[in-house]
Amino acid sequence: METIIVQPPGPSRTGEVDVGGPELLHMGPGDVADFGRGTPGGRTVSIVLPDPGISRRAGRLEAAEDYWRLSNFSRDTAYVVENLEGAGEYITVAPRRLGAPVPFEFSRVVLPALGGTVDFKVFAPQHAYLDEQSPPGAGELTVHPYALDATAKYFLVLVALCEPRLRDPSDDVLPGAGDIAERLRPLESCRGLTRSAVNYHIDYLSFAKLRLDLGEEPGADGNGRTGVKRARLASLALRFGLVREEHLALLPSRRRPVPQESGA
């Protein structure tokens, strides 16, 4: 079972994740990955941070059962782990601190560097939740095959994607990424939501949370493949009741314009 997915720094644009790309590092319980500058002529770390201000072996990630730990090998420099879903929430990992637990589902690890800062992202999709029907101490916890956090931004994206079919099951037209961004922007947490960010959340839902198998769709690349992804994502979410009618209350209200009275 995957515990975390690491996206090293690369040419990807801000807010986008190429989930199927070769640069992603998938880690399961017990796996470790060192990060840092590495040594000339040879790759000695799993996550390369090419800045002369970064130590050759700056630290280590360790995947646990449903979270991950970060070790800081620096003698005098602290590292910051930001919660990408929080309002400025972060933790600081002190120099020489080993195995600091990170509870965030979406994280950015930030290191000071000569060029300002260097960062990479860590995603932890396999959070475990207590089965409400099982009292504490009654055996192993149930790990939901589709563990979704209804307070996360990706869940809002999923609800907005499924909204037309929730309101009218015969409606087979799904909103695009731009439509979803516009639908959610009235919410305080989504003021700066962009089309690229929506696509990132759709990728995260498709590959990390719901683990869709898109296969090879003939002629479906670019916008076509994106459409297939959205269709299968909505179909699975509605089929298994991951998104239900009561979740529509999470979306901004749809205000109907007040009809203007004609003059006498």
N, C-alpha and C positions, 0 to 999 in steps of 0.2 A: 504494500500500500504506500502510495506517495505521501510524504509528509510536507515537503516544500518544493517549490519551483523557483530557481534563481535566474534572473535576467541580468547578465553582465552589461556593463556600458557598451554601447555600440552605436551604429548609424541610425537606429530607429528614431523616428520623430517623437517628440514629447507627447505623452498620453496614448501612444500606440504600442502594442505588444504583438510581435510576430510569434504566436504560440507554437506554430509548427516549425519554426526556424531552428537550425542546428545549434544556435548559440545558447539556447535554454539548457539549464542544468537541472535534471530531475533527481531528487534525493529521497530515499526512504529511511525508516527508523534505523539509527546506528551509522548511517553514512556521514562522512565528514568531507569538507572541502576547504582548502586553504585559499586565502586571497592575498594579493599584494602585487608588487611590480614584477616579481620573478627575476630570474638571472639571465644575463646576456647569452644568446645562443641556445637557450633551452627553456622549456616551459616547466617550471617546478611548482606552479600553483594552478589550481583549477579555475580561479576567477582572476584574470589578469587586469590590473589597474595601471595602465601605462603613464605614470607621472613620476618624475625623479624625486618628488617629495614624499612618495609612498615607499614604505619599507619593502624589501624584496619578499618578505613573508610577514605580512602585517597582521593577520589574524586568521580565525577559523570559524566556519559554520558547522554545526552538528545538528542533524535532524533527530528529533525525539519521536514519540508516538504521535502526538497531534500538535506539536509546537516545535520550536527550534531554539538553539542556544548559540551565543556569539562569544568568542574569546578574542581579547585585544592583546596582541603580542608587543605593542609599543611600550617603551619605557616611560614616555612622558606625554603622550598625546591621547586624548579621549576621543571616542567615536560616538556618533549620534545615530539612533535608530528612530526614524519618523513614522508615525502612523498615517498612512496615506488616506485613511477613511476618517481620521479624527480632525478636530479643529485646532491644529497646531500641537497636538499631543506628541510627545517624544520621550525617549529614555536615553540616558547617557551611560556609556560603558567605559568605566575608568581604565587608565593604563594598567596593563598586566592583569586585568580582570579575566578570569577563566569561567567559561560556561554560564554566562549571564542569560537567563531565560527571556525570550521575547514573546509576548502574548498576542501581538498584532497579527491580523490576517493579511493585511497589505502593508508592507514595510519598505522603507528606503534607508539603506545603510550609507551614511555620509562620513567621509574621511577628509580632513584638511589636506590640501596639496598645494604645490607651488602655483598651479594654475587656478587657484581658488578652492574648489572642493571637487572630489571625485565620489561618485555614488553608484550603487547598483541596487536592484529591487529584489525583494524576496516575498513570495506568495505562499501562504500556508492554508491550502484549501480543505484539509481533512480534520477540521475541528470536531471533537466529540461532544455530544450533548446527552444529558440525563434523560432517560425514558421516563416521562411523567407517571406512567403506570407502575413503575418499579420503585419500591422504597429503597433508600440508601442501604447498602450492605447486602442487597439481595442478589449478588452475583455480578458478573461483568456488565459494564454499560453497553447499551446498544448504540452502535455507530450507524447513523442514518446513511443509507447509500447516496442520498441527495441532500446533504446537510447545507441548508441555505440560511443565511442570517437576514431576517426580515427588516433589520435596521440598517443594512448596508446599502450603499448606492447601487451596487449591481442588481439588487433585488428590485429597486425602483425601476431600473431599466427593463427588467424582465416583466414587471407588471404593465408598464407602458407598452411593451411589445405585444402582450397578450390582450390588452384592453379591448380592441375591436371585437375579438372573438368572444370575450367574456360578456360583452354587451349584446352581441348578436352572433350566435354560433354559425349562422349562414354566411357571415362576412369572411371572405377568404383573402381580403387585402390586408397585408401586414404593413405597419409603419416602417419607414426607413430610419437610418441613424439620425439624419437631420430632423425628421419629424419627432422622434423620441426626445432629442435634446430640447427642441422647442416646447414639447409638452411638459417637460420636467423643470424648465428654467424658472417658473414662478415659485418653486420651492426654495427656501433659503439655502439649503445644502447643495442646490444644483444651479446657483446663479451663473457660475462660470462653466457649466457643462458644454462641451463641444461635440461635434460630430465624431471626431477622432476618439475622444474619451468614451463615447457610447460604443463605438466599434471595439475598443479595448475591453469594456465590460462584457460585451457579447462574446468576444473570444474567450475571456476568462470563464464565463458561464459554460460555454460550449465544450472547452477542453479540460478545464480544471475541476469545475464543480459538477457538471452533469455528464462529462466524458462522452460526448457524442462521437459516433463513428461515421464521419462523412463519406468515407470511401473515395472512390474516384468517379466523380460525376462527369460523364462525357459532355464536353462543351461548356462545363460550368466552371469558369474561372473568372477572376475579377469580380464584377458586380453580380454575375450569375451565381458564383460560388457563395458570395455573401448572402444572396437571397435564399439559397438552399439551407445555409446555416441558420438563418433567422426562422425559416419555416419549421425546421426540425426542432429547434429550440422551443418554439411556442407550442408545437405539437406535444412534445414530451412533458412540458410544464403543465399543460392543461390536462393531458391524459392521466397523469399521476396525482393531480390535485395539488401541485406545488404552488400554483397561483390560483386563487379562488375569488369569487365575487366580492367577498369582504375585503380583499386586499385593494380593491379600487379606491377605498377610503384613504389610501396612502398618497394618491395622486392629487394634484391641484384640482379644485372644483372647476367645472365647466360653466362659466357664467354666460347665460344667454342675453343678448342685447335687448334692452327695453325698447319695444316698438314706439316710434315717434308718432304723436297724434298729428293729423293733418290740420293745417290752419283753416279757420272758418272762411 
